Amino acid sequence: MVYKDKEKNKAYHNAYSKKWLVDKAEHHRKWKREWLREVRQKAIQALGGVCVLCGYADIRALHIDHIIPLCNATHRQNETSLFLAIIRGEAGNVQLLCANCHAIKTYNETFIE
């Protein structure tokens, strides 16, 4: 149903969307999980697909790391926004590290500097 009044139409659409999300919650969660996995994989491929320090290439253990840490950043991107920015080529200050290299880098930044 479409109302001529924009506010009524907006309210109807919002109510319909909320009901759909409740009725199809499991479907939506599954779709979102799969979509996020695909976006993450595309972001990793856009960064080269391998750890920049050791060359490890198993996608399950690759992390996207900020080269200059964002320890005191006032605004952080959520994970999805970061992945999409990487795919579009708009994200600087990021590199691909395997879980081990990322843990070592973080340790050195935290305890050595």
KEMAR-149901 format. One record per residue (C-alpha): residue number from 1; x negated, y, z negated; residue in one letter. Coordinates in pm, 1 decimal. Layout:
<sites>
SITE   num         px         py         pz   residu
SITE   NUM          X          Y          Z        a
...
</sites>
This chain:
<sites>
SITE   num         px         py         pz   residu
SITE     1        0.0        0.0        0.0        m
SITE     2     -132.9      343.4       93.3        v
SITE     3       -8.0      657.6      -74.1        y
SITE     4      -18.1      999.3       89.8        k
SITE     5     -121.6     1152.1     -241.5        d
SITE     6     -500.7     1106.4     -270.2        k
SITE     7     -493.1     1070.3     -649.7        e
SITE     8     -223.7      800.1     -639.5        k
SITE     9     -411.6      620.0     -362.2        n
SITE    10     -736.5      638.5     -560.9        k
SITE    11     -564.4      509.2     -875.9        a
SITE    12     -402.4      225.1     -680.0        y
SITE    13     -734.2      130.6     -521.0        h
SITE    14     -916.7      137.0     -856.9        n
SITE    15     -648.6      -80.3    -1019.8        a
SITE    16     -655.0     -324.1     -727.1        y
SITE    17    -1036.1     -345.6     -736.9        s
SITE    18    -1040.2     -412.2    -1111.0        k
SITE    19     -777.0     -684.1    -1076.8        k
SITE    20     -968.5     -843.6     -789.3        w
SITE    21    -1290.3     -847.0     -995.6        l
SITE    22    -1109.2    -1015.1    -1284.8        v
SITE    23     -936.6    -1271.0    -1060.5        d
SITE    24    -1250.5    -1346.3     -856.1        k
SITE    25    -1514.6    -1298.2    -1127.0        a
SITE    26    -1700.8    -1624.4    -1063.4        e
SITE    27    -1699.0    -1568.7     -687.4        h
SITE    28    -1832.0    -1215.2     -735.3        h
SITE    29    -2108.8    -1328.8     -975.4        r
SITE    30    -2219.9    -1599.4     -732.1        k
SITE    31    -2218.3    -1358.3     -436.8        w
SITE    32    -2411.2    -1093.8     -631.4        k
SITE    33    -2674.0    -1347.7     -748.9        r
SITE    34    -2730.8    -1469.4     -393.4        e
SITE    35    -2739.3    -1115.6     -254.3        w
SITE    36    -2992.6    -1002.8     -516.8        l
SITE    37    -3210.6    -1306.9     -443.0        r
SITE    38    -3211.8    -1218.4      -72.1        e
SITE    39    -3290.9     -851.1     -141.4        v
SITE    40    -3576.7     -952.1     -375.3        r
SITE    41    -3720.3    -1186.4     -111.3        q
SITE    42    -3704.8     -913.3      153.6        k
SITE    43    -3879.1     -668.6      -81.6        a
SITE    44    -4153.4     -921.7     -154.8        i
SITE    45    -4203.1     -984.1      217.8        q
SITE    46    -4217.9     -607.9      278.5        a
SITE    47    -4506.0     -591.9       27.5        l
SITE    48    -4697.4     -868.4      204.9        g
SITE    49    -4567.9    -1180.6       29.7        g
SITE    50    -4887.5    -1256.7     -166.3        v
SITE    51    -5053.2    -1139.7     -488.4        c
SITE    52    -5290.7     -854.8     -403.8        v
SITE    53    -5549.0     -980.2     -655.9        l
SITE    54    -5563.6    -1357.4     -607.6        c
SITE    55    -5355.2    -1433.0     -297.2        g
SITE    56    -5096.5    -1652.7     -471.8        y
SITE    57    -4788.7    -1684.2     -249.2        a
SITE    58    -4517.1    -1878.8     -437.1        d
SITE    59    -4224.4    -1635.5     -437.7        i
SITE    60    -4092.6    -1775.1     -768.7        r
SITE    61    -4392.9    -1635.1     -957.3        a
SITE    62    -4443.4    -1303.8     -777.7        l
SITE    63    -4371.8     -977.8     -960.0        h
SITE    64    -4339.9     -625.0     -831.3        i
SITE    65    -4578.9     -415.5    -1039.2        d
SITE    66    -4616.4      -40.4    -1073.5        h
SITE    67    -4978.7       43.7     -995.2        i
SITE    68    -4968.4      343.8    -1226.4        i
SITE    69    -4762.0      227.1    -1526.7        p
SITE    70    -4431.0      393.9    -1602.9        l
SITE    71    -4476.5      368.6    -1979.5        c
SITE    72    -4336.0      711.0    -2058.6        n
SITE    73    -4120.0      763.8    -1752.1        a
SITE    74    -3803.0      956.6    -1816.8        t
SITE    75    -3621.8      796.9    -1522.6        h
SITE    76    -3662.2      436.3    -1416.1        r
SITE    77    -3501.0      276.6    -1115.0        q
SITE    78    -3296.1      -32.0    -1174.2        n
SITE    79    -3427.4     -348.9    -1016.5        e
SITE    80    -3186.9     -346.1     -721.5        t
SITE    81    -3261.9       17.3     -632.9        s
SITE    82    -3634.5      -55.8     -646.0        l
SITE    83    -3597.7     -358.7     -414.0        f
SITE    84    -3393.4     -155.9     -164.2        l
SITE    85    -3643.5      133.6     -173.7        a
SITE    86    -3927.2     -110.9     -102.2        i
SITE    87    -3738.3     -259.3      193.9        i
SITE    88    -3675.8       90.3      334.3        r
SITE    89    -4044.3      175.9      285.0        g
SITE    90    -3965.0      452.9       36.5        e
SITE    91    -4133.6      306.5     -271.9        a
SITE    92    -4488.4      404.7     -347.7        g
SITE    93    -4686.8      308.1     -655.1        n
SITE    94    -4589.4      -61.1     -629.3        v
SITE    95    -4784.7     -375.7     -554.8        q
SITE    96    -4723.2     -748.0     -560.6        l
SITE    97    -4885.8     -952.7     -837.3        l
SITE    98    -4844.0    -1313.4     -943.4        c
SITE    99    -4723.1    -1372.1    -1299.6        a
SITE   100    -5076.2    -1441.2    -1429.2        n
SITE   101    -5238.4    -1137.6    -1269.5        c
SITE   102    -4947.5     -919.9    -1385.4        h
SITE   103    -4981.7    -1044.9    -1744.6        a
SITE   104    -5357.9     -981.6    -1741.1        i
SITE   105    -5314.6     -631.5    -1594.0        k
SITE   106    -5048.3     -545.6    -1853.1        t
SITE   107    -5265.1     -679.6    -2135.6        y
SITE   108    -5562.6     -474.8    -2019.8        n
SITE   109    -5349.9     -158.9    -1990.2        e
SITE   110    -5202.8     -211.9    -2335.7        t
SITE   111    -5498.7     -323.9    -2543.7        f
SITE   112    -5815.5     -217.0    -2364.8        i
SITE   113    -5747.5      138.5    -2251.4        e
</sites>
